[in-house]
Amino acid sequence: MGSGQSKPDDNVFYSETPIEFSEDVVNHLADNMASPGPNAQRQSSIDAHVRSRIQAELSRLRKEEELVQLEIEKALEKENLDKEHAMAGEAVESSGEVGSVKSSAALLGDLEEVRQKVERYHKRKDITEGDIQEKSEAVASCYRSHPTTPLECWRDVLAFKASVAKVEQQYVDSLR
């Protein structure tokens, strides 16, 4: 019934003329078998690409840090201006004129908001600086210790990518 389908094919083809390869092809194949890793030019290209990706990520994180610092400075400046206005308002109230002065409850609310922003900033900074910096140094160290076999560093690269993805996800979650 199905025995015809399970028989091995006995059709084998043999070439009547021998296949010949040029000496250049044979030498090229022999050279590739002798050196299992990528050639020096390819390796330097890979290294440069990895370095550029690391530098791009670091510059992105530094820009983000600068933006948070500017936000904190603006909030602190606003708080200082509010305090100055409050002090000036008290002086105006004592002279009989009523100025537009924020209540102490509103100032405490603003102060609490600034504190929360500072805490979130420090939390993000600690996470990003600690984990990503550590993983980045591990990748760089691995590449330095394995100059001819960079594929040995795949675990460190994956750990670095995972930590960057984790930080990015935490940042996105913090924006929600």
Secondary structure, DSSP 8 states (H G I E B T S, - for coil): --TTTSS--------SS-----HHHHHHHHHHHH--S--HHHHHHHHHHHHHHHHHHHHHHHHHHHHHHHHHHHHHHHHHHHHHHHHHHHHHHHTT-------HHHHHHHHHHHHHHHHHHHHHHHHIIIIIHHHHHHHHHHHHH-SS-GGGGHHHHHHHHHHHHHHHHHHHHHH-
